[in-house]
Amino acid sequence: MSIQKRQFFGTDGVRAVANRHPMTPEFVMRLGQAAAIVLSPPKEGSERRRCVVGRDTRASGEMLEAAIAAGLNSSGVDVILAGMLPTPAVAMLTADLGADFGVIVSASHNPFSDNGIKFVHGNGRKLNDTTEIAIERIVLGSYEGEELRPEGRGIGRITKLTDGAERYIRHAINSMQGVKLDGISVALDNAHGAACYTSADALTRLGADVQVFHSEPDGFNINEDCGCTHGDELESIMRRSSANAGLAHDGDADRILLCDENAVALDGDELMAVAAESMLRKGTLKQNTLAVTIMSNYGLDELVSGLGGRVVRTGVGDRYVLEVMHERGLNLGGEQSGHIIFGDWNTTGDGLISGLQVLKIMKETGEPLSQLRQCLKKFPQAARNLRVRSKPSVDDLKEAQKIIKETEKRLGDYGRVLLRFSGTEPLIRLLIEGRDVEYLEAQADKIASAVLAQIG
């Protein structure tokens, strides 16, 4: 039986322009009511249900935080406001505090005008498709529990958590297992986002010399020409500094971009390669298996298999990687985009902990990032991100599909073509991987032109 298509949830929560449907206070309040029913049904007796709510630094976060809290309170759920914190911090605190579930008000790497709502279970893990569809059904249908809404002492209350950042920072430091970063200098780009309250503090306490950039959030400058989606800015920062490594986050700090001492950025595949090689040599990679998405470079397979391990692939989205990691008992996975999951220390992508683990390898080996990254020999790729006006089935893109079939036939077993719509933006993403760079670029241009002619 096929799973019903989601209408509001994308690959990472519900996301849209703030104060435009579906990211209006009215919708978000109803989303909170629906989530309360699905994620935390009423308990027997007098035991209270609790939810941790955190947000990033964008201005609309205050409005939507109030809306989600109102919806939860009206359903009898007590809300713990954690303030402006990274997404992984909220996930960690949800589990640490024994809450029933958690909410993050964030649009991650999107511009400040957007916002979003993400949910995590009480164990800090993201929701699967089935759970998100169950929430959508309640939002779209009649609210059958309307007459059962609590009143009097049953209405939810709001409290504020004052030490959320400190708890998370201590957790991140503990992930280093006693390894200090003295002697390592780091250029840190906080993207004017939630990492402003955590990352520099953690790095400094570990002994690193930290130079901080883009760390003055005003509600409107989050991700603006900075952060991990602007690798050229981090490379520019590194050229102006004498740091050993550059580290950039996105708005909610669940992603990372690292830059070596030569001012050349590493993508998520290179970071996973460095970590997987280290863990395989130490014998700490569980099942000797790395979990990645279909977007990751096949050079990872060559590296890991050469060291006696294997790679498993999932659909695009870190939550699908997380699902496979949980099902198979794995402790390392991630995305090319920089969502890296060190499962021994977190339940979701975590920019700070991921960065610390790579810096730890630098410290232990005494090798710079420019040397560590050499372990991955990438297959050449050609990629295109195309803005579209509609999102039909990719099978309906007839001319593009014709060119794709021709391309796949020529690539054979030494390459692949991927064409998929973004789950969070009006984009279609094209990736071709193979041996001949000139051929890849030419075919990417042909496919892109066919796509744009139909839906661009």
C-alpha positions as CSV (number, residue, x, y, z in Angstrom):
1,M,0.0,0.0,0.0
2,S,1.5,3.3,-1.0
3,I,1.9,6.1,1.5
4,Q,-0.3,9.1,1.0
5,K,1.5,12.2,-0.3
6,R,2.1,14.9,2.3
7,Q,0.6,18.4,1.6
8,F,2.4,20.6,4.0
9,F,5.4,18.7,5.3
10,G,8.5,18.6,3.2
11,T,11.8,16.9,3.7
12,D,12.4,18.9,6.9
13,G,9.1,20.0,8.5
14,V,6.6,22.6,7.3
15,R,8.3,25.6,5.7
16,A,7.0,28.7,3.9
17,V,7.0,32.5,3.8
18,A,6.2,33.7,7.3
19,N,2.6,35.1,7.7
20,R,1.6,33.5,4.4
21,H,-0.3,30.2,4.3
22,P,0.6,27.7,5.6
23,M,3.1,29.6,7.9
24,T,0.4,31.8,9.5
25,P,-0.3,32.0,13.2
26,E,-3.7,30.5,12.7
27,F,-2.3,27.4,10.8
28,V,0.6,27.0,13.2
29,M,-1.7,27.0,16.2
30,R,-3.8,24.3,14.6
31,L,-0.7,22.4,13.7
32,G,0.2,22.4,17.4
33,Q,-3.2,21.1,18.3
34,A,-2.9,18.3,15.8
35,A,0.6,17.4,16.9
36,A,-0.5,17.2,20.5
37,I,-3.1,14.5,19.6
38,V,-0.7,12.5,17.4
39,L,2.5,12.8,19.4
40,S,1.2,12.9,22.9
41,P,-2.3,11.5,23.5
42,P,-3.8,12.5,26.9
43,K,-2.3,10.5,29.8
44,E,-4.2,8.7,32.6
45,G,-4.5,10.4,35.9
46,S,-3.0,13.8,36.6
47,E,0.4,13.4,34.7
48,R,1.1,16.5,32.6
49,R,2.2,16.3,29.0
50,R,5.2,18.5,28.1
51,C,6.8,19.9,24.9
52,V,10.1,21.7,24.5
53,V,9.9,24.6,22.0
54,G,13.0,26.3,20.6
55,R,13.6,28.7,17.7
56,D,16.2,30.3,15.5
57,T,16.9,34.1,15.3
58,R,14.6,35.2,12.6
59,A,12.1,38.0,13.5
60,S,8.9,35.9,12.8
61,G,10.0,33.3,15.3
62,E,8.5,35.2,18.2
63,M,5.1,35.3,16.5
64,L,5.1,31.6,15.5
65,E,6.5,30.5,18.8
66,A,3.5,32.1,20.5
67,A,1.2,30.5,18.0
68,I,2.5,26.9,18.4
69,A,2.5,27.4,22.2
70,A,-1.1,28.5,22.2
71,G,-2.1,25.5,20.2
72,L,-0.3,23.1,22.5
73,N,-1.6,24.8,25.6
74,S,-5.2,24.7,24.3
75,S,-4.7,20.9,24.0
76,G,-3.5,20.5,27.6
77,V,0.3,20.4,26.8
78,D,2.7,22.3,29.0
79,V,5.3,24.2,27.0
80,I,8.9,24.7,28.0
81,L,10.3,27.6,26.0
82,A,14.0,27.0,25.4
83,G,14.6,30.2,23.6
84,M,17.0,30.7,20.6
85,L,18.9,27.4,20.2
86,P,20.2,25.2,17.5
87,T,17.8,22.4,16.2
88,P,20.0,19.7,17.6
89,A,20.0,21.4,21.0
90,V,16.2,21.3,21.1
91,A,16.3,17.6,20.1
92,M,18.8,16.8,22.8
93,L,16.9,18.8,25.5
94,T,13.6,17.1,24.6
95,A,15.1,13.7,25.4
96,D,17.2,15.1,28.4
97,L,14.2,16.7,30.0
98,G,11.9,13.7,29.4
99,A,9.4,15.7,27.4
100,D,6.8,14.0,25.3
101,F,8.0,15.8,22.1
102,G,9.8,18.9,20.8
103,V,9.2,21.7,18.3
104,I,11.7,23.8,16.5
105,V,10.5,27.1,14.9
106,S,13.0,27.5,12.0
107,A,13.4,27.6,8.3
108,S,17.0,26.4,8.5
109,H,19.1,27.8,5.6
110,N,16.2,29.7,4.0
111,P,16.1,33.6,4.0
112,F,14.8,35.5,7.0
113,S,11.4,36.0,5.4
114,D,10.7,32.3,5.5
115,N,10.0,30.2,8.6
116,G,9.1,26.7,9.5
117,I,7.9,24.2,12.1
118,K,9.8,20.9,12.8
119,F,8.8,18.2,15.3
120,V,10.8,15.6,17.2
121,H,9.6,12.7,19.3
122,G,10.4,12.5,23.0
123,N,13.6,10.6,22.1
124,G,14.8,13.5,20.0
125,R,14.2,11.7,16.7
126,K,12.5,13.2,13.7
127,L,9.0,12.1,12.5
128,N,8.5,9.6,9.7
129,D,6.1,10.2,6.8
130,T,3.3,8.2,8.3
131,T,3.3,10.4,11.5
132,E,3.4,13.6,9.5
133,I,0.5,12.5,7.4
134,A,-1.5,11.7,10.6
135,I,-0.9,15.2,11.8
136,E,-2.0,16.7,8.4
137,R,-5.2,14.7,8.4
138,I,-6.2,16.3,11.7
139,V,-5.3,19.8,10.5
140,L,-7.3,19.3,7.3
141,G,-10.3,17.6,8.8
142,S,-12.7,18.4,11.5
143,Y,-11.1,18.6,14.9
144,E,-12.9,15.7,16.5
145,G,-11.5,16.3,19.9
146,E,-12.8,19.9,20.0
147,E,-15.4,19.2,22.7
148,L,-12.7,17.4,24.7
149,R,-10.4,20.3,25.0
150,P,-9.3,20.8,28.6
151,E,-10.5,23.7,30.7
152,G,-9.6,25.0,34.1
153,R,-6.5,23.2,35.6
154,G,-6.3,21.1,32.4
155,I,-5.1,23.9,30.2
156,G,-1.4,23.8,29.4
157,R,1.1,26.3,31.0
158,I,4.2,27.9,29.8
159,T,7.6,27.9,31.6
160,K,11.0,29.1,30.4
161,L,14.2,27.1,30.4
162,T,17.1,29.3,31.3
163,D,20.0,26.9,31.0
164,G,19.3,25.2,27.7
165,A,22.4,26.6,26.0
166,E,24.6,25.6,28.9
167,R,23.2,22.0,28.9
168,Y,23.9,21.7,25.1
169,I,27.4,23.2,25.3
170,R,28.3,20.7,28.0
171,H,26.9,17.9,25.9
172,A,28.9,19.0,22.9
173,I,32.1,19.2,25.0
174,N,31.5,15.7,26.4
175,S,31.4,14.3,22.8
176,M,35.1,15.1,22.6
177,Q,35.8,12.4,25.3
178,G,38.6,14.5,26.9
179,V,40.4,15.6,23.7
180,K,41.2,19.3,23.8
181,L,41.7,21.7,20.9
182,D,44.5,23.7,22.2
183,G,46.8,24.8,19.4
184,I,44.0,24.8,16.9
185,S,42.6,28.1,15.6
186,V,39.1,28.2,14.1
187,A,37.4,30.8,12.0
188,L,33.7,30.5,12.9
189,D,30.8,31.8,10.8
190,N,27.5,31.6,12.8
191,A,25.3,32.8,9.9
192,H,23.7,35.3,12.4
193,G,21.7,32.2,13.5
194,A,21.1,30.0,16.5
195,A,24.8,29.0,16.7
196,C,25.6,32.5,18.0
197,Y,24.7,31.3,21.5
198,T,26.6,28.0,21.6
199,S,29.4,27.2,19.1
200,A,32.0,29.8,20.1
201,D,31.6,29.0,23.8
202,A,32.0,25.3,23.2
203,L,35.1,25.7,21.0
204,T,36.7,28.2,23.4
205,R,36.2,25.9,26.5
206,L,37.9,23.2,24.5
207,G,40.9,25.3,24.2
208,A,40.6,26.4,20.5
209,D,41.5,30.0,19.5
210,V,38.2,31.2,17.9
211,Q,37.7,34.1,15.5
212,V,34.0,34.8,15.2
213,F,32.2,36.1,12.2
214,H,28.5,36.9,11.3
215,S,27.4,36.5,14.9
216,E,25.2,39.6,15.4
217,P,21.6,38.5,14.7
218,D,19.0,41.2,14.4
219,G,16.1,39.0,13.2
220,F,16.6,39.9,9.5
221,N,20.2,39.0,8.7
222,I,20.1,35.2,9.3
223,N,21.9,33.4,6.4
224,E,22.4,36.7,4.5
225,D,25.5,36.1,2.4
226,C,27.0,34.0,5.1
227,G,26.8,30.6,6.7
228,C,27.3,27.1,5.3
229,T,25.3,27.8,2.1
230,H,27.8,30.5,1.2
231,G,31.0,28.6,1.0
232,D,32.7,31.4,-0.9
233,E,32.3,33.6,2.2
234,L,33.9,31.1,4.5
235,E,36.7,30.7,2.0
236,S,37.2,34.5,1.9
237,I,37.3,34.5,5.7
238,M,39.9,31.9,5.7
239,R,42.1,33.8,3.2
240,R,42.0,36.8,5.6
241,S,42.7,34.8,8.7
242,S,45.5,32.5,9.9
243,A,43.1,29.8,11.1
244,N,43.8,26.1,10.9
245,A,40.2,25.5,9.9
246,G,37.0,27.4,9.0
247,L,33.6,26.3,10.4
248,A,30.2,27.6,9.2
249,H,26.7,26.8,10.2
250,D,23.3,27.4,8.7
251,G,20.5,29.3,10.5
252,D,19.5,26.5,12.9
253,A,23.0,25.0,13.1
254,D,22.0,21.4,12.1
255,R,24.4,21.6,9.2
256,I,28.1,22.3,8.8
257,L,30.6,23.5,6.3
258,L,34.3,23.1,7.0
259,C,37.1,24.8,5.2
260,D,40.8,23.7,5.2
261,E,43.8,25.9,6.0
262,N,44.2,26.6,2.3
263,A,40.8,28.2,2.1
264,V,39.1,25.4,0.2
265,A,35.8,24.2,1.5
266,L,34.9,20.5,2.2
267,D,31.5,19.2,1.4
268,G,29.6,16.7,3.5
269,D,30.9,13.7,1.5
270,E,34.5,14.7,2.4
271,L,33.6,15.2,6.0
272,M,32.0,11.8,6.2
273,A,35.0,10.3,4.4
274,V,37.4,11.7,7.0
275,A,35.2,10.5,9.9
276,A,34.5,7.0,8.3
277,E,38.1,6.4,7.6
278,S,39.1,7.3,11.2
279,M,36.3,5.2,12.8
280,L,37.0,2.2,10.6
281,R,40.6,2.3,11.5
282,K,39.7,2.6,15.2
283,G,37.0,-0.1,15.0
284,T,34.3,2.3,16.2
285,L,32.1,2.4,13.1
286,K,29.1,0.3,14.0
287,Q,28.4,-2.6,11.6
288,N,31.3,-1.1,9.6
289,T,28.6,0.8,7.7
290,L,28.1,4.4,6.6
291,A,24.6,5.6,5.8
292,V,24.3,8.3,3.0
293,T,21.7,9.5,0.6
294,I,21.5,8.8,-3.1
295,M,23.1,12.3,-3.7
296,S,26.5,11.3,-2.2
297,N,29.5,10.6,-4.4
298,Y,30.3,7.0,-5.2
299,G,33.9,7.7,-4.2
300,L,32.6,7.1,-0.7
301,D,31.8,3.5,-1.6
302,E,35.3,2.9,-3.0
303,L,36.9,4.4,0.2
304,V,34.7,2.5,2.7
305,S,34.8,-0.8,0.9
306,G,38.5,-0.6,0.5
307,L,38.7,-0.4,4.3
308,G,36.5,-3.4,4.8
309,G,33.2,-1.5,5.3
310,R,30.1,-0.8,3.3
311,V,27.8,2.1,2.3
312,V,24.0,2.1,2.4
313,R,21.9,4.7,0.6
314,T,18.6,6.3,1.4
315,G,16.3,8.9,-0.1
316,V,17.2,12.6,0.1
317,G,16.7,14.1,3.6
318,D,18.6,13.5,6.8
319,R,15.6,12.0,8.5
320,Y,15.7,9.1,6.0
321,V,19.4,8.6,6.9
322,L,18.4,8.7,10.5
323,E,15.7,6.1,10.0
324,V,18.2,3.7,8.4
325,M,20.7,4.4,11.1
326,H,18.2,3.6,13.8
327,E,16.9,0.5,12.1
328,R,20.4,-1.0,11.5
329,G,22.1,0.3,14.7
330,L,24.5,2.6,12.8
331,N,26.4,5.5,14.3
332,L,27.6,7.6,11.3
333,G,25.6,9.0,8.4
334,G,24.7,12.1,6.6
335,E,24.2,14.2,3.5
336,Q,26.4,15.8,1.0
337,S,24.8,19.1,2.0
338,G,26.4,19.0,5.4
339,H,23.8,17.3,7.6
340,I,26.2,14.9,9.4
341,I,24.9,12.5,12.2
342,F,27.3,11.1,14.7
343,G,24.8,8.7,16.3
344,D,26.7,8.2,19.5
345,W,26.1,11.8,20.4
346,N,23.0,13.1,18.7
347,T,19.7,12.1,17.1
348,T,19.7,14.6,14.3
349,G,22.2,16.5,12.1
350,D,24.4,18.6,14.4
351,G,26.7,21.3,13.0
352,L,28.7,21.8,16.2
353,I,29.2,18.2,17.2
354,S,30.1,17.3,13.6
355,G,32.6,20.0,13.5
356,L,34.1,19.0,16.8
357,Q,34.5,15.4,15.7
358,V,36.4,16.4,12.6
359,L,38.6,18.8,14.6
360,K,39.2,15.9,17.1
361,I,40.6,13.8,14.2
362,M,42.8,16.7,13.2
363,K,44.1,16.9,16.8
364,E,44.6,13.1,17.2
365,T,46.4,12.6,13.9
366,G,48.3,15.9,13.8
367,E,47.3,16.2,10.1
368,P,45.6,19.4,8.6
369,L,42.3,19.2,6.8
370,S,44.0,19.6,3.5
371,Q,45.7,16.3,4.1
372,L,42.8,14.4,5.8
373,R,40.4,15.2,2.9
374,Q,42.7,13.4,0.4
375,C,41.3,10.0,1.5
376,L,38.3,10.6,-0.7
377,K,38.8,10.2,-4.5
378,K,35.6,11.7,-5.9
379,F,33.8,10.6,-9.1
380,P,33.3,13.8,-11.2
381,Q,29.8,15.3,-11.0
382,A,27.7,17.9,-12.8
383,A,24.9,19.5,-10.8
384,R,22.1,22.0,-11.6
385,N,19.5,23.6,-9.3
386,L,16.7,24.9,-11.4
387,R,13.9,27.2,-10.3
388,V,10.5,25.8,-11.5
389,R,6.9,27.1,-11.6
390,S,5.3,23.7,-10.9
391,K,6.2,20.2,-9.7
392,P,4.6,17.5,-11.8
393,S,5.9,14.0,-11.7
394,V,9.5,13.8,-13.0
395,D,8.2,11.0,-15.3
396,D,6.1,13.6,-17.1
397,L,9.1,15.6,-18.1
398,K,9.2,13.7,-21.4
399,E,12.0,15.4,-23.3
400,A,14.2,15.4,-20.2
401,Q,13.5,11.8,-19.6
402,K,14.5,10.9,-23.1
403,I,17.9,12.6,-22.7
404,I,18.3,11.0,-19.3
405,K,17.8,7.5,-20.7
406,E,20.4,8.2,-23.4
407,T,22.8,9.5,-20.8
408,E,22.3,6.5,-18.5
409,K,22.9,4.1,-21.4
410,R,26.3,5.7,-22.2
411,L,27.4,5.9,-18.5
412,G,26.6,2.3,-17.9
413,D,27.9,1.0,-14.5
414,Y,30.3,3.9,-14.1
415,G,27.8,6.7,-13.5
416,R,24.2,7.8,-12.7
417,V,21.6,10.5,-13.3
418,L,19.4,11.9,-10.5
419,L,16.5,14.3,-11.1
420,R,14.3,15.2,-8.1
421,F,12.3,18.1,-6.8
422,S,13.3,20.0,-3.6
423,G,11.1,19.3,-0.7
424,T,11.5,22.8,0.7
425,E,11.9,25.2,-2.3
426,P,10.5,25.6,-5.8
427,L,13.5,23.9,-7.3
428,I,14.3,20.7,-9.2
429,R,17.8,19.3,-8.6
430,L,19.8,17.5,-11.3
431,L,23.0,15.5,-10.6
432,I,25.0,13.5,-13.1
433,E,28.0,11.4,-12.0
434,G,30.5,9.6,-14.2
435,R,34.1,9.6,-15.5
436,D,34.1,12.2,-18.3
437,V,33.6,15.7,-17.0
438,E,33.0,17.4,-20.4
439,Y,30.3,14.8,-21.2
440,L,28.7,15.3,-17.8
441,E,28.5,19.1,-18.2
442,A,27.2,18.9,-21.7
443,Q,24.4,16.4,-20.8
444,A,23.5,18.4,-17.7
445,D,23.0,21.5,-19.9
446,K,20.8,19.5,-22.3
447,I,18.6,18.0,-19.5
448,A,18.4,21.4,-17.7
449,S,17.2,23.1,-21.0
450,A,14.6,20.4,-21.5
451,V,13.3,20.8,-17.9
452,L,13.2,24.6,-18.1
453,A,11.4,24.5,-21.5
454,Q,8.6,22.6,-19.8
455,I,8.3,23.9,-16.3
456,G,10.8,26.7,-15.9
